[in-house]
Amino acid sequence: MNGHSNQMNAAQRLAGVRDIIATTERIAGRPAGSAALIAISKMHPAEAITSLIEAGQRLFGENRVQEAQGKWPALREAHPDIALHLVGQLQSNKAEDAVALFDAIHSVDRSSLVTALGHAMDKLGKRPDCFIQVNIGAEAQKGGCAIADLPGLLAEARTANLPIAGLMCVPPADVEAAPYFALLDKLARDHGLEGRSMGMSGDFETAIMLGATHVRIGTALFGTRTTA
Ligand SMILES: *Cc1c(COP(=O)(O)O)cnc(C)c1O
């Protein structure tokens, strides 16, 4: 009974978010499906994820390697067509685990990590797509490379044979996100990059209007997390 109603909720939430994405793509004059929905399942148990898989979602994201290692191997075995992206900060000593588990890494933000990922990819013979995370609001406590360091880091990533899919950002909280999305879009254009990983539950429509190719949505799909 409980499982059934959870499943209905997950399906309805997913349908609602997909509707908004499709409408926004249309308003922006963008092709249908040009903004990919990454369901961010951090802090949510396998049952909640399974409900969303049964509702048709196939692209998921986690923010911690260790948490993902606990939850995802069994889910991926049961659903081999799933893609899993890492959206949270990555320590260099977890680079090999991340390359082994994830299909894309959105948080490449410093030289030491580029080096570690390059070695891990060479060793494992697997090259997940990489997004360079930009500290778009120049916030001291946040991950992401400084805007001024982006050209150098991109060059290092290319030398290390990281497949660069695009740029990623998490704008400052509690202020209008649009200027930061517009800035990430401009940086991606300046560097000839396709991917723009930007937009979360509270601001994904704005992000799509401003060019997001990947929106990362947790709360609007799974409900609120008990801890952040
Ligand atoms: C948690 C998280 C999200 C999803 O946030 P919601 O507000 O729950 O949609 C997106 N991106 C990153 C990097 C996150 O850590």
The ligand as a Gaussian input file, in Angstrom:
#p B3LYP/6-31G(d) Opt

LIG

0 1
 C       21.887000      18.316000      -4.181000
 C       22.390000      18.875000      -5.448000
 C       21.502000      19.199000      -6.484000
 C       19.992000      19.052000      -6.377000
 O       19.471000      20.031000      -5.521000
 P       17.881000      20.206000      -5.316000
 O       17.757000      21.602000      -4.851000
 O       17.467000      19.187000      -4.319000
 O       17.232000      20.002000      -6.633000
 C       22.051000      19.697000      -7.659000
 N       23.388000      19.860000      -7.819000
 C       24.265000      19.547000      -6.848000
 C       25.719000      19.761000      -7.083000
 C       23.792000      19.051000      -5.638000
 O       24.670000      18.761000      -4.664000

